[in-house]
Amino acid sequence: MTPIEKFEYRNRWLREGGHSCTLHSDLEDEALRWVRNNVQPQSFHRSLTYPYQVTWTFEHEADLKAFMLVCEPRFYNQEKI
């Protein structure tokens, strides 16, 4: 898959929704390392939406569930500051 095909594929499923959670930004490096090793590049998206929070969106719900086992649950989906 070429880079433009990956970009178009990701944008297609992002428009349809996807499965997402927020994670405290202090854990972003650990989370990114896990995602790069376990999920196809075109099947996830991350964005910084609020200070100290990163939103992770996955194409497949199974990837989200596996991702949420990486860190302690108290760091996921915290209230916005």
C-alpha positions, 0 to 999 in steps of 0.5 A, a space after each residue: 500500500 502506498 502512502 497516499 493509499 494508506 492516507 485515503 484508507 485511514 480517512 475513509 474509516 475515520 469518517 465512518 467513526 472508528 473506536 476511540 479512547 483518550 490516554 494521558 499524554 505522559 504515556 504517549 511514548 509507551 502507547 505509540 511503541 505498542 501501537 507501532 508493533 501491533 497495529 497496521 499504520 493505516 488502522 489507527 490515528 492519534 491526535 492531541 485534543 486537550 492538554 495532557 490528553 491524546 485521543 487514539 482512534 482505531 479502525 477495529 474494536 479488537 485493537 482498541 481493547 488490546 490497546 487498553 490493556 497496555 496501561 492502567 485503566 485510571 489513565 484512560 478517558 479521564 475528565 478534560 481539564 
